[in-house]
Amino acid sequence: MKIIDSHSHWLPADIINNAHFFHKGWGDIEAQLKMMEASGIAQAVLSYPTSDAHLKLGGSNEVARIFNDNVARILKRCPDKFIGAAVLPIDNSRAMLDELKRSREELGFKAISLATSYDGIYLDDSRFLPLFKEAQAKKIPIFVHSQIIAPIGVERVKDPLLTPVIEYIFDTAICIGKLLMSGMLKDLEATLIFGYFGGAMPFLEQRFDATYQMLRGMNFVRDLGGLPTEFLKKVYVDTGGDKSKANIDISVSFFGANHILWGSDWPAKKDIAAGIKAVNDLDISQQDKENILGGNLEKLLAL
């Protein structure tokens, strides 16, 4: 069985030193390699956890350059261990496509790293459409991490516990919801992978469909061309370091085992063995367990 970590982070010193939250442990690739060896993890995706470093570094262009160039050095050193998810300058569509091309063709990246929102702009914004079409055409997975800088709700409640526990989760849920209501989930086939079970989505299955049917009966909401869950189940989600068998169970029930990816959320979470055990304890087939732990992502990345 090959375990592939779909959700891990590493940050270069220039990002850590210009962000308000992260410490040097987020830049310790040796510690990650030791953890992977001890946990039996064959490969790990390195994606961006989002930060406010762009405020000091002059914008998203510079953040993308710093992150991608530094991760590329790790990919060159450990090509069989890490998979790069490129950060993109999100100010305009052309810049995103240019950096994606550079990252793939020159630096060896296999995926894209986006946030759920940027200053209140979600991924249903028209600027992201060319990127999604390119990712669809080239079969490039897009890993979407919750926005940790001003997620939804922070303007009313800013709390060191409530913000990461609740607001990060609902920024993810709103992002997916807006993609649904814009029609993008229906029309696009790009591979979207959302962190931590897609936020609250697995818990909203019945409410989405029942409320939609009620509102359609009143002609109060647009015709989506099918029930909301028909399109919501097109996305992939990761376990985000969760150790709860019950949470994984409900996500498997909603999305299906073939759309769940195991992720550690390293270095934010350190109990890696418990997260792997939670998958192995599921009452599903051995093949489904192996797919969650690595097989699903191996197929998406064509490893």
Backbone bond lengths (Angstrom), bond angles and torsions (degrees), N, CA, C in turn:
res aa  C-N    CA-C-N  psi(-1)  N-CA   C-N-CA  omega(-1)  CA-C   N-CA-C  phi
1 M - - - 1.472 - - 1.521 109.71 -
2 K 1.318 116.78 129.01 1.459 122.41 179.90 1.524 109.72 -101.80
3 I 1.322 116.66 118.05 1.463 121.27 178.22 1.522 109.13 -94.29
4 I 1.333 115.43 126.70 1.463 121.65 177.21 1.521 108.26 -122.97
5 D 1.305 116.41 124.29 1.463 122.57 -178.78 1.533 109.22 -84.38
6 S 1.312 116.51 113.83 1.465 121.02 -176.62 1.532 113.52 -85.33
7 H 1.321 117.09 -8.61 1.464 119.72 -171.93 1.525 109.85 -142.97
8 S 1.323 116.04 85.50 1.462 120.32 173.74 1.518 108.69 -138.36
9 H 1.325 114.74 161.37 1.464 119.38 -174.12 1.525 111.76 -131.87
10 W 1.304 113.85 147.19 1.465 122.16 169.32 1.516 106.68 -146.01
11 L 1.342 116.07 139.59 1.457 120.26 -178.15 1.517 110.87 -128.68
12 P 1.332 117.31 137.97 1.466 120.34 174.45 1.526 110.90 -72.39
13 A 1.333 115.38 159.86 1.469 121.28 -175.67 1.528 112.31 -58.43
14 D 1.332 117.30 -36.50 1.471 119.53 -178.46 1.522 112.13 -64.90
15 I 1.314 117.66 -29.40 1.460 120.49 175.76 1.527 109.70 -77.53
16 I 1.326 116.79 -48.39 1.464 120.98 -179.64 1.524 111.20 -56.71
17 N 1.317 117.26 -44.56 1.465 121.73 -175.27 1.525 112.96 -71.92
18 N 1.316 117.30 -15.98 1.463 120.28 -179.00 1.525 113.12 -113.34
19 A 1.326 116.73 10.45 1.462 122.12 176.80 1.524 109.05 -113.23
20 H 1.322 116.43 154.67 1.462 118.74 -173.38 1.515 113.69 -86.35
21 F 1.343 118.94 -13.26 1.456 120.24 -169.76 1.527 114.25 -109.49
22 F 1.302 118.73 -39.48 1.457 122.06 -165.44 1.526 112.74 -82.66
23 H 1.334 115.12 149.37 1.463 122.01 178.80 1.528 109.06 -116.99
24 K 1.328 116.95 175.44 1.462 121.31 -172.07 1.531 113.29 -62.78
25 G 1.334 117.22 -20.13 1.454 120.03 177.39 1.516 112.80 -61.97
26 W 1.329 116.80 -23.27 1.469 120.88 178.59 1.524 111.26 -76.02
27 G 1.326 116.95 -7.35 1.457 120.71 178.16 1.518 113.14 -114.38
28 D 1.322 117.40 19.18 1.470 122.30 -176.27 1.530 109.85 -99.65
29 I 1.318 116.24 87.82 1.459 120.05 -178.40 1.523 111.61 -70.92
30 E 1.340 117.40 -27.71 1.460 120.22 178.58 1.527 110.60 -64.82
31 A 1.341 116.52 -39.78 1.464 120.02 178.04 1.523 110.35 -64.16
32 Q 1.323 116.91 -37.50 1.461 119.73 178.79 1.521 111.18 -67.27
33 L 1.312 117.15 -41.64 1.460 120.36 178.19 1.528 111.13 -61.67
34 K 1.319 117.30 -40.66 1.464 121.13 177.83 1.523 110.69 -64.80
35 M 1.337 116.94 -42.67 1.459 121.00 177.67 1.514 110.65 -61.43
36 M 1.319 117.55 -43.83 1.460 121.65 -179.53 1.521 110.88 -62.15
37 E 1.311 116.90 -43.07 1.457 121.17 178.64 1.522 110.94 -62.30
38 A 1.331 115.93 -45.06 1.462 120.39 -178.23 1.526 112.28 -68.17
39 S 1.331 117.00 -30.40 1.466 121.67 -175.16 1.524 113.40 -95.11
40 G 1.317 117.61 -5.91 1.458 120.63 -178.95 1.512 113.68 77.09
41 I 1.346 116.82 26.50 1.459 121.33 179.60 1.529 109.20 -89.37
42 A 1.314 116.42 121.85 1.457 120.85 -175.70 1.527 112.17 -78.46
43 Q 1.336 116.50 -41.25 1.458 121.61 -177.19 1.523 109.87 -145.98
44 A 1.332 115.07 159.72 1.462 119.67 179.07 1.517 110.36 -144.58
45 V 1.321 115.81 139.85 1.459 122.21 172.98 1.524 108.31 -80.92
46 L 1.323 116.11 132.39 1.470 121.60 173.86 1.521 107.63 -103.16
47 S 1.332 116.34 109.86 1.467 121.11 -179.98 1.517 109.78 -122.04
48 Y 1.303 115.78 168.89 1.470 122.32 -174.53 1.523 110.00 -91.37
49 P 1.339 118.08 128.29 1.468 119.81 -177.64 1.524 114.11 -81.90
50 T 1.313 117.55 3.73 1.468 127.21 -171.85 1.523 109.81 69.25
51 S 1.307 116.10 145.48 1.456 121.37 179.80 1.524 108.62 -159.55
52 D 1.325 115.25 178.26 1.467 120.10 176.42 1.528 111.36 -102.10
53 A 1.340 117.51 17.41 1.461 120.88 -177.58 1.526 112.11 -61.11
54 H 1.332 116.56 -27.25 1.472 119.50 -179.11 1.528 112.45 -61.61
55 L 1.324 116.88 -24.45 1.465 120.06 -179.15 1.529 111.49 -67.52
56 K 1.319 116.51 -34.22 1.459 120.90 179.14 1.517 112.93 -93.25
57 L 1.314 116.29 -22.75 1.467 120.28 -174.72 1.520 113.32 -95.05
58 G 1.322 117.41 -0.26 1.458 119.74 174.01 1.510 115.80 93.68
59 G 1.331 117.15 13.38 1.456 118.94 173.99 1.513 113.90 124.38
60 S 1.334 114.45 176.12 1.460 120.26 -174.51 1.522 113.14 -71.23
61 N 1.347 118.38 -23.76 1.463 120.61 177.53 1.521 111.05 -60.51
62 E 1.318 115.85 -46.13 1.459 120.48 -177.65 1.521 111.55 -70.23
63 V 1.320 116.86 -38.77 1.468 120.48 176.61 1.529 109.92 -60.79
64 A 1.320 116.91 -44.84 1.464 120.66 179.54 1.518 110.94 -61.34
65 R 1.320 117.08 -44.10 1.467 120.05 -179.42 1.526 111.00 -63.17
66 I 1.337 116.54 -47.79 1.470 120.92 -177.77 1.522 110.71 -62.49
67 F 1.316 116.72 -49.66 1.461 120.40 -177.55 1.526 110.76 -63.55
68 N 1.301 117.02 -51.64 1.463 120.43 -174.56 1.527 111.91 -64.98
69 D 1.327 117.64 -41.87 1.465 119.60 -179.60 1.530 111.15 -65.00
70 N 1.311 117.37 -38.94 1.464 120.76 -178.73 1.529 111.90 -74.36
71 V 1.323 117.60 -40.49 1.466 119.44 176.18 1.523 109.99 -64.75
72 A 1.326 117.55 -34.40 1.465 120.91 178.82 1.521 111.40 -58.77
73 R 1.326 117.25 -34.40 1.463 120.28 178.02 1.526 110.77 -65.98
74 I 1.334 116.09 -37.10 1.466 120.35 177.17 1.523 109.91 -67.85
75 L 1.327 117.20 -41.88 1.462 120.90 179.04 1.528 111.12 -62.19
76 K 1.313 116.17 -37.17 1.466 120.15 179.24 1.520 110.85 -69.33
77 R 1.335 115.46 -38.31 1.464 120.06 -179.17 1.529 111.23 -74.04
78 C 1.334 117.11 -40.22 1.473 121.88 -175.34 1.527 110.29 -127.35
79 P 1.319 117.84 65.99 1.477 119.94 -173.86 1.519 114.26 -64.00
80 D 1.322 117.24 -24.04 1.463 119.92 -178.60 1.522 113.26 -93.37
81 K 1.332 116.47 -3.48 1.465 120.25 -175.13 1.527 113.36 -105.81
82 F 1.319 116.86 -34.43 1.463 119.13 -171.66 1.524 112.35 -124.68
83 I 1.321 114.42 149.65 1.459 124.22 178.30 1.525 107.00 -121.75
84 G 1.305 117.21 122.94 1.456 120.62 -176.24 1.520 112.84 -87.50
85 A 1.338 115.51 133.70 1.470 122.40 172.51 1.525 106.81 -112.95
86 A 1.304 116.99 110.31 1.457 122.41 -169.53 1.528 112.84 -74.68
87 V 1.327 114.81 135.42 1.464 121.32 169.93 1.527 107.86 -80.72
88 L 1.322 116.89 141.72 1.460 120.98 -177.61 1.528 111.00 -122.04
89 P 1.318 117.76 147.40 1.464 121.09 173.33 1.518 109.18 -72.01
90 I 1.321 117.52 115.00 1.462 120.12 -166.90 1.533 113.69 -92.97
91 D 1.320 117.35 9.37 1.462 118.92 -175.57 1.527 113.00 -72.41
92 N 1.333 117.36 -29.00 1.463 118.23 176.94 1.522 110.22 -154.61
93 S 1.319 115.48 159.15 1.452 122.28 -173.85 1.523 112.66 -63.19
94 R 1.329 117.60 -41.39 1.461 120.79 -177.18 1.518 111.39 -63.88
95 A 1.340 116.15 -42.27 1.464 119.93 -179.54 1.523 110.76 -63.74
96 M 1.328 116.60 -38.12 1.460 119.65 178.53 1.517 110.89 -63.14
97 L 1.318 117.20 -45.43 1.466 120.80 -178.58 1.526 111.60 -67.03
98 D 1.324 116.55 -36.77 1.465 119.92 179.27 1.527 110.91 -65.40
99 E 1.325 116.99 -44.69 1.467 119.86 -179.45 1.522 111.05 -70.87
100 L 1.307 117.58 -34.10 1.457 119.77 175.57 1.529 110.29 -61.84
101 K 1.309 116.88 -44.69 1.466 120.42 179.37 1.515 110.91 -62.12
102 R 1.342 117.56 -45.11 1.464 121.02 178.36 1.526 111.30 -61.23
103 S 1.321 115.93 -44.16 1.460 120.37 -177.28 1.520 112.19 -64.78
104 R 1.317 116.58 -38.42 1.465 120.36 -178.88 1.522 111.64 -77.83
105 E 1.315 116.66 -47.72 1.465 120.02 -171.32 1.520 113.35 -82.87
106 E 1.337 117.39 -31.50 1.465 120.10 -176.76 1.529 113.29 -104.55
107 L 1.337 117.21 -30.32 1.456 120.23 -171.62 1.523 114.37 -109.19
108 G 1.314 118.58 -12.55 1.460 120.77 174.73 1.514 116.09 86.91
109 F 1.323 118.37 20.89 1.460 121.31 178.37 1.527 110.16 -77.33
110 K 1.327 115.62 149.15 1.464 121.49 -179.56 1.528 113.10 -116.68
111 A 1.335 117.91 -4.07 1.463 120.36 -173.81 1.524 109.95 -149.00
112 I 1.322 115.00 175.43 1.466 123.61 -179.15 1.519 108.60 -119.76
113 S 1.327 116.54 144.65 1.458 122.23 177.34 1.529 109.51 -119.61
114 L 1.337 116.34 116.11 1.461 122.10 178.17 1.524 110.05 -122.94
115 A 1.324 115.41 162.94 1.457 121.75 171.05 1.520 108.99 -99.33
116 T 1.328 116.65 161.17 1.462 120.07 179.09 1.517 111.83 -66.08
117 S 1.346 117.08 -30.23 1.470 120.58 179.77 1.514 109.30 -155.05
118 Y 1.328 114.62 162.16 1.463 122.07 178.18 1.522 107.94 -136.35
119 D 1.331 116.43 106.22 1.474 120.70 -177.62 1.527 111.34 51.62
120 G 1.336 115.87 41.32 1.455 120.69 177.48 1.521 114.72 85.49
121 I 1.333 117.95 -1.55 1.462 121.82 177.01 1.525 107.71 -95.73
122 Y 1.340 115.83 121.31 1.459 120.81 -176.53 1.531 110.71 -96.90
123 L 1.314 115.83 175.67 1.453 120.83 -171.70 1.524 114.27 -74.60
124 D 1.329 117.88 -2.67 1.463 120.27 172.32 1.524 111.70 -81.35
125 D 1.337 118.01 -3.56 1.453 121.39 178.51 1.531 109.89 -63.76
126 S 1.314 116.48 144.73 1.470 121.46 -173.18 1.526 112.73 -61.53
127 R 1.325 117.99 -23.42 1.458 119.44 -178.17 1.535 112.12 -64.10
128 F 1.346 116.76 -24.33 1.463 120.36 -177.22 1.530 113.08 -88.09
129 L 1.317 117.61 -12.02 1.461 120.32 -175.02 1.529 112.82 -61.00
130 P 1.348 119.99 -46.34 1.473 118.59 177.52 1.532 112.47 -60.13
131 L 1.323 116.81 -36.20 1.466 120.45 177.91 1.522 110.78 -64.35
132 F 1.325 116.76 -45.65 1.456 120.24 179.46 1.531 110.98 -61.94
133 K 1.322 116.73 -40.06 1.465 119.96 179.22 1.529 111.25 -65.55
134 E 1.325 116.03 -38.88 1.462 120.10 177.62 1.532 110.83 -67.09
135 A 1.322 116.35 -42.63 1.462 120.58 178.37 1.525 110.61 -63.16
136 Q 1.314 116.00 -38.48 1.470 120.23 177.68 1.525 110.55 -65.23
137 A 1.310 116.87 -46.26 1.460 120.99 -177.35 1.527 112.06 -64.64
138 K 1.346 116.33 -38.30 1.465 120.75 -176.17 1.531 112.15 -96.65
139 K 1.343 116.80 1.08 1.473 121.61 -179.38 1.527 111.70 56.82
140 I 1.332 114.94 51.36 1.466 121.55 179.62 1.530 108.60 -103.25
141 P 1.320 119.28 115.80 1.468 120.22 178.78 1.530 111.85 -65.55
142 I 1.324 115.15 144.83 1.461 121.95 178.41 1.525 108.26 -115.08
143 F 1.331 116.80 115.07 1.458 122.06 177.66 1.528 108.21 -92.41
144 V 1.320 116.31 123.74 1.463 121.79 -175.16 1.529 109.11 -112.86
145 H 1.317 115.81 116.56 1.470 122.65 -179.47 1.517 109.37 -102.12
146 S 1.300 116.68 146.60 1.467 119.92 177.83 1.528 110.37 -60.25
147 Q 1.312 115.93 142.17 1.454 121.26 175.90 1.523 108.90 -73.96
148 I 1.317 116.82 123.80 1.466 119.78 -178.99 1.530 112.05 -100.11
149 I 1.340 116.47 -9.29 1.461 120.09 176.57 1.532 107.88 -101.99
150 A 1.295 116.82 110.09 1.462 123.07 -179.78 1.521 113.30 56.42
151 P 1.342 118.31 55.95 1.463 119.77 173.15 1.520 110.15 -69.45
152 I 1.321 116.64 171.05 1.462 120.11 -178.42 1.530 110.61 -58.28
153 G 1.319 116.37 134.74 1.448 121.78 179.00 1.507 114.68 98.48
154 V 1.342 117.83 -18.69 1.461 119.91 -174.34 1.523 111.69 -68.54
155 E 1.342 116.02 -22.26 1.466 118.35 178.94 1.527 111.27 -69.53
156 R 1.321 117.51 -19.79 1.464 121.47 178.70 1.519 112.54 -105.40
157 V 1.330 116.66 -35.88 1.466 120.85 179.61 1.518 108.45 -135.58
158 K 1.321 116.67 114.66 1.455 122.12 176.37 1.515 107.39 -118.38
159 D 1.328 114.84 104.22 1.459 120.11 -173.84 1.524 108.18 -136.83
160 P 1.332 118.38 137.84 1.474 119.98 -175.34 1.525 114.51 -63.61
161 L 1.328 118.08 -19.10 1.460 120.79 175.91 1.526 111.41 -103.88
162 L 1.332 117.08 -46.99 1.458 120.22 -175.60 1.529 112.59 -65.88
163 T 1.321 116.54 -34.51 1.468 118.62 -179.35 1.526 111.70 -62.34
164 P 1.348 119.99 -53.25 1.470 118.13 179.35 1.524 114.32 -71.16
165 V 1.320 117.67 -32.24 1.464 119.31 -176.72 1.524 111.36 -76.23
166 I 1.324 117.56 -42.52 1.466 120.93 -173.56 1.527 112.50 -105.58
167 E 1.331 117.21 -49.96 1.461 119.54 -170.48 1.525 112.75 -72.18
168 Y 1.333 117.84 -35.27 1.462 118.48 174.67 1.528 110.38 -60.25
169 I 1.338 115.02 -43.20 1.464 121.02 -177.59 1.528 110.96 -62.73
170 F 1.322 116.28 -42.88 1.460 118.65 -176.85 1.521 112.64 -79.76
171 D 1.327 118.36 -21.01 1.457 118.78 171.40 1.530 109.37 -66.01
172 T 1.326 116.07 -37.65 1.468 120.49 175.77 1.525 110.68 -65.00
173 A 1.332 116.65 -46.43 1.463 120.57 -179.12 1.528 111.29 -62.01
174 I 1.328 117.35 -41.87 1.470 120.71 179.08 1.524 110.40 -65.40
175 C 1.324 117.12 -39.43 1.462 120.47 178.55 1.528 110.53 -58.60
176 I 1.325 116.47 -49.47 1.467 120.06 179.48 1.527 110.27 -64.06
177 G 1.331 116.27 -41.04 1.459 120.34 179.57 1.518 112.86 -61.64
178 K 1.320 116.76 -40.35 1.463 120.18 179.38 1.535 111.25 -69.59
179 L 1.323 116.77 -35.58 1.465 119.20 174.44 1.530 110.64 -63.64
180 L 1.330 115.68 -37.55 1.465 120.65 176.37 1.521 110.58 -62.63
181 M 1.323 117.16 -53.30 1.460 120.82 -172.93 1.528 112.69 -71.04
182 S 1.326 117.50 -22.61 1.469 120.25 177.34 1.524 111.69 -77.71
183 G 1.331 116.43 -14.74 1.454 120.69 -176.36 1.514 113.35 91.18
184 M 1.332 117.45 -3.41 1.462 120.11 -176.21 1.526 112.09 -68.20
185 L 1.328 117.58 -35.60 1.462 119.23 178.16 1.527 111.16 -64.24
186 K 1.306 115.66 -34.76 1.466 119.78 178.91 1.520 111.33 -72.88
187 D 1.318 116.97 -44.26 1.461 120.97 -169.40 1.523 114.45 -85.44
188 L 1.346 117.15 -26.83 1.457 120.49 -176.23 1.517 111.69 -100.11
189 E 1.330 116.00 152.89 1.465 121.64 175.76 1.525 111.26 -118.53
190 A 1.320 116.71 18.50 1.464 119.65 176.76 1.525 109.57 -63.18
191 T 1.326 116.18 146.49 1.464 121.49 -179.70 1.524 109.75 -84.08
192 L 1.325 116.32 106.98 1.463 122.98 -179.91 1.519 109.15 -106.42
193 I 1.334 116.46 125.22 1.463 122.14 -178.33 1.520 107.99 -119.69
194 F 1.329 116.51 112.43 1.464 121.48 -176.96 1.524 110.82 -100.81
195 G 1.319 115.18 140.92 1.451 120.52 179.88 1.520 112.95 -70.22
196 Y 1.313 114.49 157.89 1.458 125.06 174.07 1.527 113.90 44.89
197 F 1.315 115.12 61.04 1.464 123.52 173.21 1.522 113.86 63.34
198 G 1.343 117.87 18.20 1.457 118.71 -177.45 1.513 112.57 73.09
199 G 1.334 116.32 31.37 1.462 119.70 -179.06 1.511 111.89 70.41
200 A 1.309 116.54 -127.41 1.467 121.30 -177.05 1.524 113.03 -91.13
201 M 1.318 118.18 3.61 1.463 121.26 -171.12 1.532 115.23 -54.59
202 P 1.333 120.10 -45.06 1.465 118.43 -178.09 1.522 114.21 -61.25
203 F 1.324 116.44 -21.26 1.462 120.83 -177.39 1.533 112.59 -92.19
204 L 1.346 116.70 -2.47 1.465 120.57 -173.70 1.530 112.83 -112.51
205 E 1.316 117.55 9.85 1.463 121.11 -173.64 1.532 111.95 -54.51
206 Q 1.311 117.69 -56.39 1.463 121.08 -176.90 1.523 111.41 -65.87
207 R 1.308 116.77 -39.41 1.475 120.14 -178.27 1.525 111.30 -66.05
208 F 1.323 116.93 -39.83 1.461 120.10 178.73 1.526 110.95 -59.40
209 D 1.315 116.85 -53.89 1.461 119.69 -173.90 1.523 112.35 -70.12
210 A 1.334 116.97 -43.01 1.466 120.13 -178.51 1.529 111.18 -65.44
211 T 1.333 116.59 -43.37 1.467 119.62 -179.36 1.524 110.91 -68.72
212 Y 1.316 116.89 -39.72 1.467 120.51 177.60 1.522 110.85 -60.28
213 Q 1.321 117.49 -45.57 1.465 120.52 -179.65 1.525 111.45 -63.62
214 M 1.322 116.53 -39.30 1.463 119.89 177.72 1.528 110.46 -63.60
215 L 1.329 117.04 -46.30 1.458 120.89 -176.68 1.531 112.05 -71.72
216 R 1.328 117.21 -30.85 1.460 119.34 175.57 1.528 110.03 -66.74
217 G 1.324 115.93 -35.40 1.465 119.86 178.09 1.506 112.18 -62.68
218 M 1.320 117.09 -24.32 1.469 122.37 177.86 1.530 111.25 -97.97
219 N 1.344 116.73 0.95 1.460 122.30 -173.98 1.527 111.18 55.49
220 F 1.344 114.66 41.19 1.456 121.14 -173.31 1.533 111.84 -103.25
221 V 1.312 116.33 -8.41 1.464 121.19 -178.67 1.521 107.71 -140.18
222 R 1.332 116.58 150.54 1.460 120.69 -176.95 1.520 110.80 -63.82
223 D 1.311 115.17 153.66 1.462 122.04 176.68 1.523 108.17 -77.90
224 L 1.330 116.05 115.44 1.457 120.54 -178.49 1.524 112.58 -82.94
225 G 1.320 116.88 -10.64 1.452 120.01 -177.82 1.515 113.45 85.84
226 G 1.302 116.01 12.58 1.458 122.01 -179.59 1.514 108.81 164.62
227 L 1.317 117.36 173.31 1.460 120.08 177.59 1.524 110.41 -67.63
228 P 1.323 118.07 146.61 1.468 120.35 -179.56 1.519 113.66 -51.54
229 T 1.342 117.21 -42.45 1.458 118.78 -176.18 1.526 113.11 -65.92
230 E 1.315 116.77 -22.71 1.468 119.97 176.84 1.520 110.49 -59.52
231 F 1.336 116.43 -36.13 1.460 121.39 -178.13 1.524 111.97 -93.71
232 L 1.320 117.01 -33.03 1.461 120.29 178.75 1.523 111.23 -61.95
233 K 1.323 116.88 -32.39 1.462 120.91 -177.94 1.525 112.72 -76.05
234 K 1.325 117.32 -0.36 1.460 119.73 176.06 1.520 112.05 -77.31
235 V 1.335 117.94 -23.02 1.459 120.26 -177.39 1.523 110.31 -79.64
236 Y 1.321 115.26 161.38 1.454 122.89 172.56 1.527 108.36 -105.90
237 V 1.317 116.29 153.71 1.463 120.18 178.75 1.524 108.88 -137.04
238 D 1.339 115.25 155.50 1.461 118.59 174.31 1.529 110.11 -112.01
239 T 1.326 114.76 166.96 1.471 120.67 -175.31 1.523 112.88 -83.70
240 G 1.328 117.58 -12.12 1.456 121.31 172.72 1.520 115.69 55.57
241 G 1.329 117.54 34.05 1.451 120.59 178.69 1.513 114.82 77.45
242 D 1.328 116.99 9.49 1.466 120.26 -178.11 1.530 110.43 -69.91
243 K 1.332 115.75 140.42 1.464 121.99 -178.87 1.523 112.06 -106.84
244 S 1.335 116.66 3.91 1.458 120.95 -175.27 1.526 111.40 -90.91
245 K 1.311 116.90 116.97 1.452 121.47 175.83 1.531 110.43 -60.49
246 A 1.343 117.05 -36.62 1.467 120.94 -178.30 1.529 111.29 -63.42
247 N 1.330 117.78 -41.07 1.461 120.80 179.69 1.521 111.57 -66.56
248 I 1.323 116.06 -39.30 1.463 119.26 177.98 1.524 109.90 -68.60
249 D 1.323 116.01 -39.31 1.466 121.19 178.86 1.532 111.65 -55.47
250 I 1.333 116.40 -50.12 1.459 119.54 -175.98 1.533 110.71 -68.40
251 S 1.326 116.38 -30.07 1.457 119.95 177.86 1.522 111.03 -72.26
252 V 1.339 116.55 -38.62 1.459 120.26 175.34 1.522 110.13 -63.62
253 S 1.339 116.29 -40.04 1.459 120.73 178.91 1.529 111.48 -61.87
254 F 1.317 117.12 -37.93 1.462 121.20 -177.22 1.529 112.09 -81.68
255 F 1.338 116.81 -55.54 1.464 120.78 -173.01 1.523 113.37 -87.83
256 G 1.346 116.98 -24.78 1.458 120.62 -172.68 1.516 110.12 92.62
257 A 1.323 116.56 144.83 1.463 121.00 -176.03 1.523 112.32 -60.65
258 N 1.333 117.76 -26.34 1.465 120.10 -178.40 1.522 113.30 -78.08
259 H 1.350 117.03 -3.44 1.466 120.61 177.46 1.533 112.31 -116.67
260 I 1.324 116.98 15.87 1.461 122.00 177.79 1.522 109.01 -111.02
261 L 1.339 116.79 133.15 1.459 122.61 178.04 1.523 108.84 -121.43
262 W 1.318 115.80 133.44 1.455 118.33 176.81 1.527 109.74 -74.45
263 G 1.345 115.98 136.70 1.454 120.96 176.82 1.513 110.51 -142.32
264 S 1.323 116.49 145.09 1.476 121.20 -175.78 1.515 113.34 -90.17
265 D 1.333 117.82 -28.91 1.463 123.90 -169.19 1.530 110.88 60.26
266 W 1.311 116.39 32.94 1.463 121.85 173.38 1.533 109.73 -66.95
267 P 1.348 119.45 141.43 1.461 129.01 0.80 1.528 114.00 -94.57
268 A 1.334 117.03 11.30 1.466 118.90 179.28 1.527 110.69 -64.64
269 K 1.329 116.31 -35.49 1.466 121.34 179.94 1.518 108.42 -120.81
270 K 1.333 115.91 141.08 1.459 119.92 -170.48 1.531 114.37 -118.04
271 D 1.324 118.50 -12.89 1.459 120.22 -177.96 1.525 109.31 -86.80
272 I 1.313 115.59 73.19 1.454 121.67 -173.17 1.524 111.49 -67.67
273 A 1.330 116.06 -42.19 1.462 120.57 -177.04 1.526 111.49 -59.09
274 A 1.342 117.32 -39.33 1.466 120.89 -178.55 1.527 111.22 -66.41
275 G 1.321 117.05 -36.17 1.462 119.95 177.87 1.512 112.28 -66.59
276 I 1.321 116.77 -39.42 1.469 120.93 177.16 1.524 110.09 -68.33
277 K 1.332 116.06 -41.73 1.470 120.34 179.57 1.528 111.29 -60.86
278 A 1.341 117.27 -37.67 1.463 120.47 -179.25 1.520 110.94 -59.56
279 V 1.326 116.96 -37.31 1.463 120.37 176.87 1.523 110.42 -70.07
280 N 1.316 116.81 -45.18 1.469 120.45 -178.91 1.523 112.81 -65.15
281 D 1.335 117.42 -21.37 1.464 121.57 179.50 1.524 113.51 -86.37
282 L 1.336 117.53 -4.76 1.461 120.70 -178.63 1.532 110.84 -66.44
283 D 1.319 115.32 148.75 1.469 121.06 177.82 1.526 109.42 -89.36
284 I 1.330 115.00 64.89 1.459 122.65 178.42 1.525 107.42 -135.12
285 S 1.304 116.88 174.18 1.462 119.61 -177.66 1.522 111.25 -66.77
286 Q 1.314 116.09 157.46 1.461 120.86 176.64 1.516 110.68 -61.28
287 Q 1.329 117.36 -36.42 1.457 120.26 178.64 1.529 111.33 -64.10
288 D 1.333 116.93 -40.99 1.465 120.12 177.42 1.522 111.14 -63.12
289 K 1.336 117.22 -40.16 1.471 120.77 177.72 1.528 110.55 -61.59
290 E 1.311 116.23 -45.40 1.460 120.34 -179.89 1.522 111.41 -65.55
291 N 1.325 116.52 -34.53 1.464 119.50 177.61 1.520 111.52 -67.65
292 I 1.333 117.44 -41.72 1.460 120.62 177.83 1.526 110.61 -63.42
293 L 1.310 116.63 -41.90 1.465 121.25 -176.29 1.528 113.16 -74.66
294 G 1.312 118.23 -13.23 1.459 117.86 179.10 1.510 115.43 179.26
295 G 1.318 117.28 -32.20 1.457 120.43 -174.71 1.519 114.22 -61.19
296 N 1.340 116.49 -41.10 1.470 119.50 -179.29 1.526 110.97 -62.09
297 L 1.328 116.44 -45.17 1.465 120.01 -178.18 1.520 110.77 -71.26
298 E 1.312 117.28 -34.95 1.466 120.40 177.21 1.519 110.72 -58.55
299 K 1.339 116.93 -39.92 1.466 121.08 177.90 1.532 110.97 -68.94
300 L 1.320 116.58 -43.39 1.468 119.66 -178.10 1.519 112.14 -62.78
301 L 1.329 115.99 -35.39 1.451 120.81 -178.12 1.532 112.70 -92.50
302 A 1.336 115.92 -4.64 1.471 121.34 -178.05 1.518 110.34 52.91
303 L 1.327 116.35 47.72 1.467 121.57 -177.84 1.522 110.43 -74.46
